[in-house]
Amino acid sequence: MNSLSALVVDHSTSYTHGIASSLKSLGCTEENIYIAKKYEEARDIINAKKPDILITESSLNGRQGLELVSLMNAQSANKISVIVSHSNSSTAIAEAAEELVDDYIVKPFQGGQLSDRLRSIIARKVNPSEYIKSIRNGKQLLIEGKTQEAEAQFHFAMSLEKKPTLAHYYLGYAKFIQNNYVPAVDEFRKGLDLQPLHFKCLTGNFDAFFEQKSYAAAYRLAPMILENYPIGPKRLGNLFISAVFAGHLEEIPKFYGRFLSLDNVTPELRKVFSAALLAAGRFHINRDEVDKAAECFDMGIQVVGPDVEYIDKAIRALLNTKEKGPQHAAKLLQRFPNGKIGGKEHCALVFLTAVRSQHKPQAIELGRKLVVNGYADAECYQALVQLLVDDKKITLAEDVVAKAVRQYPNLRKTLYDILEKGGQP
């Protein structure tokens, strides 16, 4: 092990020293042993030093040791990872993360125990069991596109192990990549019967349900996955979509913290999550929960950034509420991108907010400027005509209607109805 490098992640100085001593006894040199106490520090070491061995606590101040394992495994399939847990429950999670984690050990432990475990891991890497060999052969056949031969290999592997959870997963995965989702789910379930928290079977089941558009079934798996394992951007986005279509809109804001904790936030995930938060906000508006709606919209803007179209949709939704909407809308107006202030979209929203805020003289003046500048949309025209009629400015209202129907012919009946109700023939 002289040439191998290792990263030890633990908040306890005594444990890091003990683990380092065990590594040295196996041949690791001191300069090849890195120590970290926090997730961020460990992540940076993995990216910069690319260690061969990772020994990490299962829980790292709100982050998971499995996140570091995933990061390491993305660099190479030959990495060695050990989870150090504090209880049997976290040990069960580590055990269920089959293929992701090589081993786990429960505190307190002696240095000799760790040395023995590492020797055993290395031996398994070099001389895998017939069961693991069979699964590896099947995986290679899948890579080569030989799905039938691969399935036969996974079936054979099942005969070599008492609890062949991993073999069930890969047989299910072989079905999944052929779009045979029902038999795929059946195999994943068989795996979960053997190991209820099995990471690959859980996520395989989620993916299969999602592809079948069985969003409620997919979403039911979300708590178990999120509570126990890291989740990547694509699957998290699919979880948001599942929540929306399964009708769990009120639960979407609770994922905001999980979103913020991601190291790799893709543009697609921002788009999906912000859209889900917009849908959640509208859901709360329909229930007259304006404060909750505004909170969802604010989160959405923080997720997607100062996007004009998004802010426009959020503000217009708030302005359609009975109360509190205008004051929340005014706050969201402050999130408008600087380069767009004074533009068409911004001026229209300022006007509509003034209308709902009962600032009639100011709103009329803003509305007239909108029309002059060619910024008025259909909603603005309708609001302005109503204001003018209510203020007995009928002639001016007629002029605005004439301009509006040239631009929006479909508004003719609506606007003339407003004029008629205002007392005109």
Beta strands, then each sheet from edge to edge (+ up, - down):
strand 1: 6-9
strand 2: 33-36
strand 3: 53-57
strand 4: 59-60
strand 5: 63-64
strand 6: 80-85
strand 7: 103-106
sheet 1: 2+ 1+ 3+ 6+ 7+
sheet 2: 4+ 5-
end
